[in-house]
Amino acid sequence: MTRPLVGITAYAEPARWGVWDTRAVLIPEAYVRMVREAGARPVVLPPDDLGGPADAAALVGRLDGLVLAGGADIEPARYGAVAHPTTKTRPDRDAGELAVLAAALDADLPVLGVCRGMELLAVACGGTLVQHLPELLGDGRHQPAPGVYGAHPARFAPGSRAAAVFGPTAEVNSYHHQAVDKPGTLTVTGWADDDVVEALEDPGRRFVLGVQWHPEEAGDVRPFAALVAAI
């Protein structure tokens, strides 16, 4: 049988390789590896406003699942806030990913959001974000240093999809300075030990799950396998 196609949203950033130093569409290879290990074929989706809902729907019609990857902060105006000095955005990603996500939700396509991807799910569903966690928590444990992942326990609501994937508790790796404040129409089903939201889902859909940490970097295929199993 043909493997299902799973789109992975991508970055457009300055990059260097070999003799080249230019802007590139890229994604950490760990996302691609996890989708492959889950039994699907990964398709990288560059930032693109897609020209409107019809184009987004046409793209989604060729996919079997969608992974919203991590990355930069979401433009605060999209959830009715003024930008914090630490907020660093990529408007091209916001436009393209929100269009694809809206089409995916309309089609009831299975969706997995990772870190920024979970935050994007919340914003798309009417939620809001905390823009700088250290001001709320008094520490930077969720993003301890540039390029260094934090580590902490998380707990999941009994009977939730998150608990079905990860069990009642898990040790997770995080790298984020923002977090979900209000989840909009989604349901919070996971929390860190300091009560920062760690998982969101929509129980009324085939598969919509967001996680605030980075399972791909930990080599944890379980959420990707759950996405593919829902196809």
N, C-alpha and C positions, 0 to 999 in steps of 0.2 A: 504494500500500500504506500501511497505518497505521503511523506511526512507533512504534518500541518505547517503552515507558514505563520510565524510569530514575528510581528514588527517590533523593533526596539528603537525608541527615540534616541537621537544622537545630538552631539555637540557640534558647533562650528567655532573652532578656536585656532589661534596661532599654534603651529606645531613644527617640530624639527625631526627629520630623519634623513640619514645618509647625508647628501650634499644639499638637501632642501630645507628651506626655512620659509614657510608660507602658511596661509590659513588652510585648514583641513576639516572635513567632516569626519568625526571620529567617535568612538565609543570604547570604553575599557573592555578588553578582550574577555574578561570574566563573565560579562553578560552573555556574550555569544556562546561561550563554553557551557554555561548553565542551560541555556535554551537547547543546545545540541544534546547535552546529557539527558535532558528531560524528554528527548525523542522528537523534537520539532526542528524545523529549518529556520534559522534566524534571518531576518531581513532588516537591514539598517535603514532607518527613516531620517533623512536630514531635516534640519529646521526649514519649514516652508509654510507659508500662509495658505497654500493650496487653492487660492482663488475663490474660496467660499465653501459653504456647506455641501454643495453638490459634488465638488471635487474631493472633499474629505470623505464623503460617503462612498464615492467610487473607489478610493484607495482602501478604505476599510472593507469594502466588498471583496477585495482580493486577499484579505488576511483572515486567519483563523483565531488569532489572539494578539494581544498588545501588551508590551512591557514599557512602562514609563520610567526611564532611567533617572539617576541622580544628576546633580549639577547645581547650577547657580540658583539664586533666590528668584522667586516669582515677583513680578511687578506689583507693589502694594496697592496701587490704584485699582487693581482687579478685585480686591476684596475691601475696598473703601477705606484704605489707610494711607497715611503719609509715610514716605520712605524714611527709615531709620538710617543714621550715618553709616552703619555697617552693612546695609543691604546692597548687594551687588547683583544686578539683574541681566537677563538675556531676553529682551523683548521678542526676538525672532523665534526663540524656542517657545515662549509663552503662546504666541499667536498660532504657530503650527500645531503644537501639542494639544492646546485646548480645542482646536478644530477637530483633530483626529479623535480626541477623547469623546467629544460630544457625539460624533458619528458612531463611535464604538459603543457608547452607552445606548444610543438609539437602536442599534442593531443587536443589543444584548451580547456583544462580543466579550469573551473573557478578558479581564484586565488585571494586571499586577502593577502596582506602583511602588517604586523603591526610593526612599528618602525624599528628594524633591518630588518624585512621582506620587508619593502619598500626599504630600502637601498640595500638589496640583489637583488630585482627586478631591480633596477637601474644598479647595477654592471653586472648582467646577460645580460642586454640589452645594454652593452657597455658604461655605464655611469661611473662617478667618484664621490668621496665623499670628503667633508670637514672633516678632522679628528678631529679637536678640535674647536668647535664653540666659546668658550669664547675668543679665540685669534682673531676671526673675529668680534665678536659682542661687546667685551669688558665687558661682564657679563655672568653669568651662569643661566639665567632665564629659560632655557629649561631643566635644571637639577639642581635645586637650592641647594639640599643637599642630602646626601645618603638616599635613600628610600623615598624621598619627591618629589612629582610630581609638575611641574610647571603648571601654568594656564595662558592662553592667548587666544585672539580671532584668528580665521582663516577665510579667505575668499576663495570662490571657483568660478572657471570660469563658467559663464553662459552657459547652455547647456551641461555641462560636467556630467559624471556619478557621480562624487563627489558631485556636486550641487544637482543632483537628489536624492542622499542619505541623504545629510546633510542640504540642503537648501543653500541659498547664503552665509550665515555666520554661525559660530558656535563657542562656547567656548570649547576649547580642553585642555586635560591634557597631559603634555609631560614629558618624562624622557629620555633624550638623550644628548650626548655631541658631536655627529657627525650629519651630514646632507648630503643630496644630493647636489652636486655641478653641474655636468652635468648629464642630465637624459638619455643619450643615445638615443635609438629609442622611448622611452616613452614620453608622453606629461605631462608637469606640469600643474595641474589643481587646486592646492590649495597652499596658502601662509599664513604664520603667519603675524602678524602686523609689524614684522621686516624684512619681505620678505624671511625668511627661508622657503624652500619648505616643504609643509605639505601634499600634495597629488600628486600622479602620476597615470596615467592610460594608457591603450592602446586601443584607440577607435576602432581599427580594429579587436579586438578579442571579444569573447563572454562576458568575464568578467575578466579583469585584473586591479585591483585597489590596490594601496598602500597608507597607511596613516602613518604619522610620529608619531602620538600620540597613546594613549592606550584606545580605546573605550571599550575594555573588562573590564578594571578596573573601568570605569565609568558606567558600566551596560548598555551601548548603543548597543543594538542588531542590529541596522539598517544596518551596513555594513555586518554583518554576514547573516542577512536575505536577503540582496541583492545578496550575493554570492549564497545562497541556491536557491533563485528565478531564478538565471541564469542557474541552472542545468537542 
